[in-house]
Each structure stands twice: as C-alpha cells, then as structure tokens.
Amino acid sequence: MKAMILAAGLGKRMRPLTDHCPKPLLTVADKPLIVHHLERLAAAGITDVVINVSYRAEQIVEALGDGQRFGVSLAFSHETTPLETAGGIRHALPLLGDAPFLLINGDVWCDVALETLPELKGDLAHLILVDNPDHHAEGDFALDDAGRVRLESTPRLTYAGLAILNPALVASLPDDSPAKLAPLLREAIMAGRTGGTHHRGGWVDVGTPERLEALDAHLRGI
C-alpha cells in the first residue's frame, strides 16, 4: 500500500513560524514534523510515499530528497496553488495508482499502529477517529458497534486526519480544481461505504504554535 501526506497548505494558523518555513518542516523533538510521519510509515513497511507540495515546495523537496535516508521512496505532487484536500489527492492520482492508499494530514501527530489498519473490502474510506480535543469538542462523526461511521449518531468522535481511501472517492473530480474532502466523505458515509477505527492512543492536531510547543515537550518527556 502507498501513502500520501498532505503538505501543500499555507499554514496560516502557525504564523509567524510559517512565514519562512512550511509547516511540515517545523521541528518537533529535534526533527521536522513530516519526518515523524516518514519514519512511522517506514517502520510499518509502507515505503512508497507521495507528498503534495505548493507553499514553499522547494524547501520541502530539498529537505526530504528521495526519502532514502528515512527508509522510504518519495514522489512529489506539485500544485501551482493549493488545491484543498480532495483536489490535492485528485491531482496526485497518477502517482498513487488505482489501489487504496493511506492518507495522512501533514499537520497531525499520531501513534496509531499503521500496520494494523484494515483493508477497505468494498468501502470508499476507512477513517481513524479519536476522542474530541478541547478545541473541537463537538466532534465530526459517530462510530457504531459494527465499526461503521455515521453522521447523525452519538457520541461523536473527531476525524484524526488519517484514513485509508479508495481512489474512486475523488476520481470523478476535475484535475487542478480546488475541492474539499469532507463533502465526499459525508456522501460515502451516507452511502454506507465508510468504516472506522477509534484510536485511543496519542494524537495531536498541530494547528497552532502552542500545540506545537506542547507536542515538543511531550515527546521530549518534559
């Protein structure tokens, strides 16, 4: 299975840290945030990785190279301007191929065991869900006892920014056109084609300088 890391965003919420550095290269525990992802992917045996880039793309490409020193093989999907989540995935499909792939938001940290994630088996998506953080107390989706994601049920959980996706979820979108992933996920959920896993371990949405600092302290054991 291949993986795709979303790394094309402007990182506006992280300013001023991202004025001169793309968010995926911000350092956490002495290494760029995106390197934590690459090392976890390599440890799970997922070595073919696609990264979409736009804002300060050249810095990311130069910093990561071909990925060999992290145990992976990297390909970069370049976007002239950021295409949003689904648009970025659609633009990267020629690099991803036709098989389901693992999607990771570049601005999260999570200790889920990637090698244990299930196959899709006819679904369009399998979402990793976590307990709601304070900054997103209302959550996103519900998960029933059969492991199916629901829209209206309770209690609700938060989408962790990790999922296994079937390329068919975005294949009908026009290329080079911005599009968000959430509406497509809702359609797949309503169609009964989305499973989920409740991850009860560590997870951080690294969306602000304060959360970045807190994650750094956590990983350093401070």
C-alpha positions as CSV (number, residue, x, y, z in Angstrom):
1,M,0.0,0.0,0.0
2,K,1.2,3.5,-0.8
3,A,0.7,6.5,1.4
4,M,0.1,10.2,0.7
5,I,1.0,13.0,3.1
6,L,-0.8,16.3,2.7
7,A,1.8,19.1,2.9
8,A,0.6,21.8,0.5
9,G,-1.2,24.1,2.9
10,L,-0.2,27.7,3.7
11,G,0.0,27.1,7.5
12,K,-1.7,30.4,8.3
13,R,-2.6,29.4,11.8
14,M,1.0,28.7,12.6
15,R,2.2,32.2,11.7
16,P,4.8,33.7,12.3
17,L,6.5,30.3,12.4
18,T,5.5,29.5,8.8
19,D,6.3,32.9,7.3
20,H,9.6,31.5,6.1
21,C,9.2,27.7,6.8
22,P,6.5,25.4,5.5
23,K,4.5,23.8,8.4
24,P,5.7,20.2,7.6
25,L,9.3,21.2,8.3
26,L,8.6,22.8,11.7
27,T,10.7,20.9,14.2
28,V,9.3,18.6,16.9
29,A,11.7,16.8,19.2
30,D,14.7,17.7,17.0
31,K,13.2,16.6,13.7
32,P,10.7,18.0,11.2
33,L,7.1,17.0,11.8
34,I,6.8,15.3,8.4
35,V,9.9,13.2,9.2
36,H,8.0,11.7,12.2
37,H,5.4,10.5,9.6
38,L,8.0,9.1,7.2
39,E,9.7,7.2,10.0
40,R,6.5,5.7,11.2
41,L,5.5,4.7,7.7
42,A,8.8,3.0,7.1
43,A,8.5,1.1,10.4
44,A,5.1,-0.1,9.3
45,G,6.5,-1.3,5.9
46,I,4.8,1.4,3.9
47,T,7.7,2.7,1.8
48,D,6.1,4.3,-1.3
49,V,5.0,7.8,-0.3
50,V,3.5,10.7,-2.2
51,I,3.7,14.2,-0.8
52,N,1.8,17.1,-2.3
53,V,3.6,20.4,-2.1
54,S,2.7,24.0,-3.0
55,Y,3.7,26.7,-0.4
56,R,7.5,26.8,-0.2
57,A,7.5,23.5,-2.1
58,E,11.2,23.8,-2.9
59,Q,12.1,23.8,0.8
60,I,10.3,20.5,1.4
61,V,11.7,18.8,-1.7
62,E,15.2,19.9,-0.8
63,A,14.9,18.8,2.9
64,L,13.5,15.4,2.2
65,G,15.1,14.4,-1.1
66,D,14.3,11.0,-2.4
67,G,13.4,9.8,1.1
68,Q,16.0,7.0,1.2
69,R,17.6,8.2,4.5
70,F,14.2,7.9,6.1
71,G,13.6,4.4,4.7
72,V,11.0,5.4,2.1
73,S,10.8,6.3,-1.6
74,L,9.3,9.8,-2.2
75,A,7.4,11.3,-5.1
76,F,6.2,14.8,-5.0
77,S,2.9,16.1,-6.4
78,H,3.4,19.8,-7.2
79,E,0.4,22.2,-7.1
80,T,0.7,25.7,-8.6
81,T,-1.7,26.8,-5.9
82,P,-3.0,24.7,-3.0
83,L,-5.9,22.6,-4.3
84,E,-7.5,21.8,-0.9
85,T,-7.6,18.2,0.4
86,A,-9.6,16.4,-2.2
87,G,-8.3,18.4,-5.0
88,G,-4.7,17.7,-4.0
89,I,-5.5,13.9,-3.8
90,R,-7.1,14.0,-7.2
91,H,-4.1,15.8,-8.7
92,A,-1.8,13.1,-7.2
93,L,-3.8,10.1,-8.5
94,P,-1.3,9.4,-11.4
95,L,1.4,8.9,-8.7
96,L,-0.9,6.9,-6.3
97,G,-2.4,4.4,-8.8
98,D,-5.6,2.5,-8.6
99,A,-5.3,0.7,-5.2
100,P,-6.4,2.0,-1.8
101,F,-3.8,4.2,-0.1
102,L,-3.2,5.6,3.4
103,L,-3.8,9.4,3.7
104,I,-2.1,11.4,6.4
105,N,-2.6,15.1,7.2
106,G,0.9,16.6,7.5
107,D,-0.1,18.7,10.5
108,V,-1.1,15.9,12.9
109,W,0.9,13.6,15.1
110,C,-0.5,10.2,16.0
111,D,0.9,7.0,17.4
112,V,-1.6,4.6,15.8
113,A,-0.1,1.3,14.7
114,L,-0.3,1.9,10.9
115,E,0.4,-1.8,10.1
116,T,-2.8,-2.8,11.9
117,L,-5.2,-0.7,9.8
118,P,-7.7,-2.9,7.9
119,E,-8.3,-3.3,4.2
120,L,-11.3,-1.4,2.7
121,K,-13.1,-4.5,1.3
122,G,-15.5,-2.5,-0.9
123,D,-15.6,0.6,1.2
124,L,-14.6,4.0,-0.2
125,A,-12.9,5.1,3.1
126,H,-11.8,3.9,6.5
127,L,-11.4,6.7,9.0
128,I,-9.2,6.9,12.1
129,L,-11.3,8.7,14.8
130,V,-10.1,10.0,18.2
131,D,-11.7,11.4,21.3
132,N,-12.7,15.0,20.8
133,P,-10.0,17.6,21.8
134,D,-10.9,20.7,23.7
135,H,-10.7,22.8,20.6
136,H,-13.1,20.6,18.7
137,A,-15.5,19.4,21.4
138,E,-18.4,18.8,19.0
139,G,-16.6,16.1,17.0
140,D,-17.1,15.1,13.4
141,F,-18.7,11.7,13.1
142,A,-20.0,8.8,15.1
143,L,-18.9,5.1,15.1
144,D,-21.4,2.3,15.7
145,D,-20.7,-1.0,17.3
146,A,-20.1,-2.6,13.9
147,G,-17.3,-0.2,13.1
148,R,-19.4,1.8,10.6
149,V,-19.1,5.6,10.5
150,R,-22.4,7.5,10.9
151,L,-23.3,11.1,10.5
152,E,-26.1,11.7,13.0
153,S,-25.5,9.2,15.8
154,T,-23.9,10.0,19.1
155,P,-21.4,10.0,20.8
156,R,-19.3,11.8,18.3
157,L,-15.6,11.5,17.6
158,T,-13.1,13.6,15.7
159,Y,-11.5,12.7,12.4
160,A,-7.8,12.2,13.2
161,G,-6.5,13.3,9.7
162,L,-5.6,9.7,8.9
163,A,-7.6,7.4,6.6
164,I,-7.4,4.7,4.0
165,L,-9.1,5.9,0.8
166,N,-10.2,4.2,-2.4
167,P,-9.0,6.4,-5.3
168,A,-12.6,6.2,-6.6
169,L,-13.6,8.6,-3.9
170,V,-12.0,11.5,-5.8
171,A,-11.5,10.2,-9.3
172,S,-14.5,12.0,-10.7
173,L,-13.3,15.4,-9.6
174,P,-11.7,17.7,-12.3
175,D,-8.0,17.9,-12.0
176,D,-6.3,21.2,-11.0
177,S,-9.6,22.4,-9.3
178,P,-9.7,23.0,-5.5
179,A,-12.1,20.7,-3.7
180,K,-12.6,19.7,0.0
181,L,-12.6,16.1,1.2
182,A,-15.3,16.4,3.9
183,P,-18.3,16.6,1.5
184,L,-17.1,13.5,-0.3
185,L,-16.7,11.6,3.0
186,R,-20.2,12.6,4.0
187,E,-21.5,11.2,0.7
188,A,-19.6,7.9,1.3
189,I,-20.9,7.7,4.8
190,M,-24.5,8.2,3.7
191,A,-24.0,5.5,1.1
192,G,-22.9,3.1,3.9
193,R,-19.4,2.8,2.4
194,T,-17.2,4.1,5.3
195,G,-15.7,2.2,8.2
196,G,-13.8,3.5,11.1
197,T,-11.4,2.8,13.9
198,H,-11.5,4.5,17.3
199,H,-7.8,5.2,18.2
200,R,-7.5,5.8,21.9
201,G,-3.8,6.5,22.0
202,G,-1.8,9.6,21.4
203,W,-2.9,12.2,18.8
204,V,-2.3,15.9,18.4
205,D,-3.7,18.3,15.8
206,V,-0.6,20.5,15.4
207,G,-2.6,23.5,14.3
208,T,-1.1,26.3,16.5
209,P,2.3,27.3,17.8
210,E,1.1,26.5,21.3
211,R,0.1,22.9,20.3
212,L,3.4,22.5,18.5
213,E,5.3,23.5,21.7
214,A,3.2,21.2,23.8
215,L,3.8,18.3,21.5
216,D,7.6,19.0,21.5
217,A,7.5,19.0,25.3
218,H,5.5,15.7,25.4
219,L,7.9,13.9,23.0
220,R,10.9,15.1,25.0
221,G,9.3,13.9,28.2
222,I,9.4,17.4,29.7
